Amino acid sequence: MTEVYIKLKKFFAIKEKNKKILLDDICEEIICDNNILSKIKNIEIYNYDIKDKEKKIINISQIIKILKDKHNKIFVVNIGEKNTILDFECKNKSKNIFLELLKVFVVFMILFSGAMTAIMSFHNDSQLPKVFENYKRVLFKNKSINDNLITIPYSLGLVSGIIFFFYKFNKKEISFIEKQIELEKKDTYDAIVNKFESDSDN
């Protein structure tokens, strides 16, 4: 009995209909003897039909059954996810560039306006103008100076702090945004799997 270690991908994007999904397509890793690998990696796991839904779940138990039917002398060990999600992405779908740019602009303005409103509300609640007046009194002894001498460095410091918080300069470290993206992927994966499981139970 030969052991075959399989690590499934969480998602596999399908670019065309009537596509044969091979074992090698949906696996991040297949660890086994090279002779066995050459025989099993091109085994058809699923044929994505034009009538199928845009998302389809393939369970590890289905894969094990197919492999065992083809090669009964292998022992399959799952070292990754229990499911892989087939996600159809139509590559021939025409996109309106103007509409895409308009969407980006609208989203940008919403985010920019929201961030601007949040910062101004915080400054208003914390009475920042009075804080600046105290800075002028302490640092410049109430001399007549341009307010920009304090507000400009403060604004630059605020922007720099946001950049340092959200962006990683050391490539070996994981940035805050990357962490959020990974959490979003995990939540999306769990939600899809749970929905399919609940639908199959009903």
Beta strands, then each sheet from edge to edge (+ up, - down):
strand 1: 2-8
strand 2: 11-14
strand 3: 19-22
strand 4: 27-31
strand 5: 44-48
strand 6: 55-59
strand 7: 74-78
strand 8: 83-88
sheet 1: 4+ 1- 7-
sheet 2: 2+ 8+ 6-
sheet 3: 3+ 5-
end
